[in-house]
Amino acid sequence: MNGALPFIAAAALLALALGFLARRGKDMNLEQWTVGGRGFGAIFVFLLLAGEIYTTFTFLGGSGFAYGKGAPAYYILCYGTLAYVLSYFMLPPIWRYAKENRLYSQSDFFVRKYDSATLGVIVALVDIAALIPYLVLQFKGLGIIVEIAGYGAISSTLAIWIGAVVVAAYVMVSGVHGSACSSVAKDILILAIVIFLGIYLPFHYYGGGSMFAAIDQAKPGFTVLPPHGESLWWFSSTVLLTALGFYMWPHTFGSIYTAKSATVIRKNAIVLPLYQLILLFVFFVGFAATLQVPGLTGPDIDLALFKLSVKTFDPWFVGAIGATGVLTALVPGSMILITAATLIANNLYRAVDPSADDRQVSRLAKLLVPLVAVVAVFFTLKGGETIVALLLMGYSLVTQLFPSLVLSLAHRNIATREGAAAGIIAGVATVAAVSLTGANFHTLPWLPAQVQDLNIGIVALAVNFIVLIVVSLAMRLAAAPAHAAAE
C-alpha cells in the first residue's frame, strides 16, 4: 500500500462516521430528513451551502478550466458573488413562504405559488434532469481524485462505486443532518489545502509573480479573453446565466428551508462572497500546471491539479490532497441524492397517489437513494464530458425555472400557471435540442459574431421568458370575458 491510500480511506470513513453520528437524538421523519427540522443556525446553513457550492468542480473543474482555457475560467469567480447579492433580497421571502406552507422541495414552491400540481411535476422533472449531470460531476471527480492520488492502486471505476455506497448509506440514515456534519471536515480541509497549493505551487515553479509572464510568453493571449468563441459575449452571457441559476439548483434551493430565520439567510449572503476568494487559489494551481504538465486535452484537463501535485509532493501529502477531494465529492453528492429522492417521492409519486402521507413519502425517499446513486454511476462510467461542461449543462436546465419563480415573488404575479409551464418547457426544449444535436450559433455564419458567441442557455432563457409572457397574456385575455360575465 502506498502512503496516499490511508488518507483517502480515512476521508471516506470520516464522512461515513459523521453521517451516521448526525442521526443521534433525532426522529428522521420527512421534515428532519429533508430540511433538518427548519432549525439550522447561520453556521450550519453556511456549512451546508458551502458544502454544496464548493465541490469537485471547485477542486478539479476550476483548476482544469484555467489550465485548458485560460482567461474564460474567470467567469467562475464572478457569478457566485452576483448570486449572493441577489440572494440577500430574493431568498428571505422564499424562506418565509416555505415555512408558512411546510414545503419540502423546490417543486412544492411552484405547486403552492401557482396552485398547479401539473406545474410541480414539470419542475420536478426538470430538477431531476439537471441533478443527474451534477451528481455525475461529483462521482466523475471522485474517480479522478482516487485513481490519480492513489497512484493507480484503486481504479476510477472502483472508487466511484465505493463513493456511491458510502454516500448512499449515510444519506439513508441521517439525511440533511449527515450532509451538514460532514461539511465541517470538508470545509476545514479545502480551505487549508487549496490556499496552500495556490500559494506554494506558483512560488515553487515560477518564483511567484513571474508565473503569468512565463505563461504569456509561452502561450500569448492565454490569460485574456479571446476575440471569438469564449469571448466577452460568451463570458457575460455565461456569468448572467449561472448567476440567475445559482439558487435554482433544487438542492441549494432546498437548503434555504433548513434555516431557522430569514436573518440566517441574510448573514450568509453577506459572508459567502468572501468564501468565493478561495477560487483564486484554485485558478493559480491550474495556471501553474499549464507549463509544468503540458499536453492534457479534452476531459483530461480535469487532471491538472493532481498531475502537478503528484509531480511535486511526496505520496503522503498527495494522499492528504486526495482526502480533501474525496470530501468535496461526497458532501455535495449527499445533498443531491437527498433532493433527487425527495423530488421523486414527494412530487412525482405523491402526484400519482395524493393520499400518501409524510411517513410513506419519507420511507420511499430513503429507499430511492441507492437507486438514484446507481443511475448516476451508470452515466458517470458512460460519459466523457469535462466537469465544467457537465455543470454548464445542468445550469442551462435549472435556470429555466428563474423567470416564473422570480415573478411569483411579486405582489401581483403577471405569470399564469399555463404561462409558467409553457415558458419552462420552451426553455428546456431549446436546451435539449441544442445538446442532442450539438448545434451552436457558429454554424450560422450570417449571425453577428457577438450573437454566435452567446451561451445557448441564456438564449433558451430569453425564449422561455417570451413564451411565458405571451401565453400568460393570452390566458388572461381569454379569461377576461368570463370574469366580466360573472360580475
Secondary structure, DSSP 8 states (H G I E B T S, - for coil): --TTHHHHHHHHHHHHHHHHHTTTT----HHHHHHGGG-B-HHHHHHHHHHHHSSHIIIIIHHHHHHHHSGGGGHHHHHHHHHHHHHHHHHHHHHHHHHHHT--SHHHHHHHHHT-HHHHHHHHHHHHHHHHHHHHHHHHHHHHHHHHHTTTSS-HHHHHHHHHHHHHHHHHHHTHHHHHHHHHHHHHHHHHHHHHHHHHHHHHHH-STHHHHHHHHHSTTTTS--SSSSSHHHHHHHHHHHHHHGGGSHHHHHHHTTBSSHHHHHHHHHHHHHHTTHHHHHHHHHHHHHHHSTT--GGGGGGHHHHHHHHHS-HHHHHHHHHHHHHHHHHHHHHHHHHHHHIIIIIIIHHH-TT--HHHHHHHHHHHHHHHHHHHHHHHHH----HHHHHHHHHHHHGGGHHHHHHHTSSS----HHHHHHHHHHHHHHHHHHHHHT--GGG-TTS-HHHHTS-HHHHHHHHHHHHHHHHHHHHHHHHHHHHHHH-
